[in-house]
């Protein structure tokens, strides 16, 4: 069985992608999972329902910027691997408040690298040989594409938002800690994720929840910005495969090969909501409105996932049509999950206009 006897740190494990990784590790492997998360506004321990009663799961409230605490946790759990998914990730919020992104994404990654290196240097034998540090990043570090082409592992970095700049910085730190200090690291860069347990501020859950309420569905600019959409559970499987089989010092791009404009995404959600949960006011398409665009909004992203497909045998199982249908159905059936977030005081006000 995969990862039998191994202990894996998942930082940011109460977030959207991190929780998908935790759920996958608990359900489909024999790994012992230690979820390290400081529980910011977007974190939710309810994202891991299979963790509560699982003897292979532990949660530790921890900020990756806190070096002394990380040192204690490395000593306590003796992990065989670290999967770093702890990050501030919302571009709009990074425009209004970049400092938090620099602190978590840059300083936090530095602190985690330092403590991982300290721990790694004390290992011997098979545990030292097998230790891995997997850093999870984004395609946004590459900037904006033209009408054709896609990002590969050798694409130049050209981040355009405070968020993507902070993630680019963290990628460079991880590479440097491998090249300079010999820490056995890997980096993955993924396209836009979607699926269950996605915090309501992001495009797809935002549109679903607004659509269920019969409210206006805002689309930035002309709606023609293109993203490559990746179902989060496919991403989680790719990450554990990279950890298990990936080459030390290597980078792997992970994408779903599902390019869609933002307007196409919202229209697909409207179609599904009209079919699965009709609203008395009529079609959700009538609620689409165009609003002021985000400053510096990258026009197009696309991932060439050939390397991970070829070398590690991974391939996305969900296409966009099957993935978005299962996502919309989940939000309809699991209203209690997102209604609890709204009840705690989350309000979907517009941010990121840079004013």
Buried (B, 14 or more C-beta within 10 A) or exposed (E): EEBEEBBBBBBBBBBBBBBBBBBBBBEBBEBBBBBBBBBBBBBBBBBBEEBEEBEBBBBBEBBBBBBEBBBBBBEEBEBBBBBBBBBBBBBBBBBBBBEBBBBBBBBBBBBBBBBBBBBBEEBEEEBEEEBBBBBBBBBBBBBBBEEEEBBBBEBEBBBBBBBBBBBBBBBBBBBBBBEEBEBBBBBBBBBBBBBBBBBBBBBBBBBBBBBBEBBEBBBBBEBEBBBBBBBBBBBBBBBBBBBBEBEEBBBBBBBBBBBBBBBBBBBBBBBBBBEBBEBEEEEBBEBBEEEEBBBBBBEBBBBBBEBBBEBBEBEBEBEBEEBBBBBBBBBBEEEEBBEEBEEEEBEBEEBBEEE
